[in-house]
Amino acid sequence: MVFLKDYSILRKNMVEGLVRVGIIKSKEVERAFLKVPREEFVWHNMRHLAYEDAPLPLGDTGQTISAPHMVAIMLEELELRKGLRVLEIGAGSGYSAALMAEIVQPTNSNENKGHVISIERVKDLIDFAKENLRRTGYSDRVSIVFGDGTLGYPERKEEMLYDRIVITAASPHIPRYLKAQIKENGIILAPIGNTFMQTLVKARKHKGDLEFHEVCGCMFVPLIGEDGFRP
Ligand code: SAH
């Protein structure tokens, strides 16, 4: 049995560790990690492991909540700031979506247009993520959408393109639909490789084309869909 106050101590220790090794670099990412309770996003029988720096299974869905250090690396590379519109592919538990929302829309008021839209293809996880975000107060800042994220989530208006797109599942390449849905100077971050090992790739849209930069090696569950891996 871990008590509530112990979780905040464990969270603080975890964040301090990630700062010490240089994975958390910015004040904003540090603040988000201190604020969002990971114990509310892990599967109920895994709460005691919430502050281990490890990926954890999400029940019997075959999917996982990513390890905190991996999420921290992604958040830093995304260069998030207040007011940005973010599309996430692979909501899973909703944890990374809540962290991103904490940066792009730090308060629950509508003072800026920062928002996170997160797509998920596993129905059970849609309910799980929505419930986790509701309990922790992120429902207004994160929209969870059911669907195949390899198609992106096109909005009708040009100004509704995304500033950032992050794929939290292993992809054979950057899905072609996403390129049209990112703004000029926007960033797409994705683990690119096979279903076993990938390289985290950061692509920035410059004069209509994507410029690629390799961040680090990583291991994610596969992105399954029309422009991802086949089911
Ligand atoms: N960001 C999550 C971790 C997600 S694990 C978290 O913080 O908990 C990757 C997720 O991607 C899984 O839940 C998986 O079901 C989902 N996924 C895989 N292919 C997908 C697709 N084509 N569209 C949307 N979600 C997908």
Residues whose N, C-alpha, C, O or C-beta is under 5 A from the ligand:
A	BS01	SAH	Q63 T64 I65 S66 I89 G90 A91 G92 S93 G94 Y95 S96 I119 E120 R121 V122 G147 D148 G149 T150 T168 A169 P222 L223 I224 G225
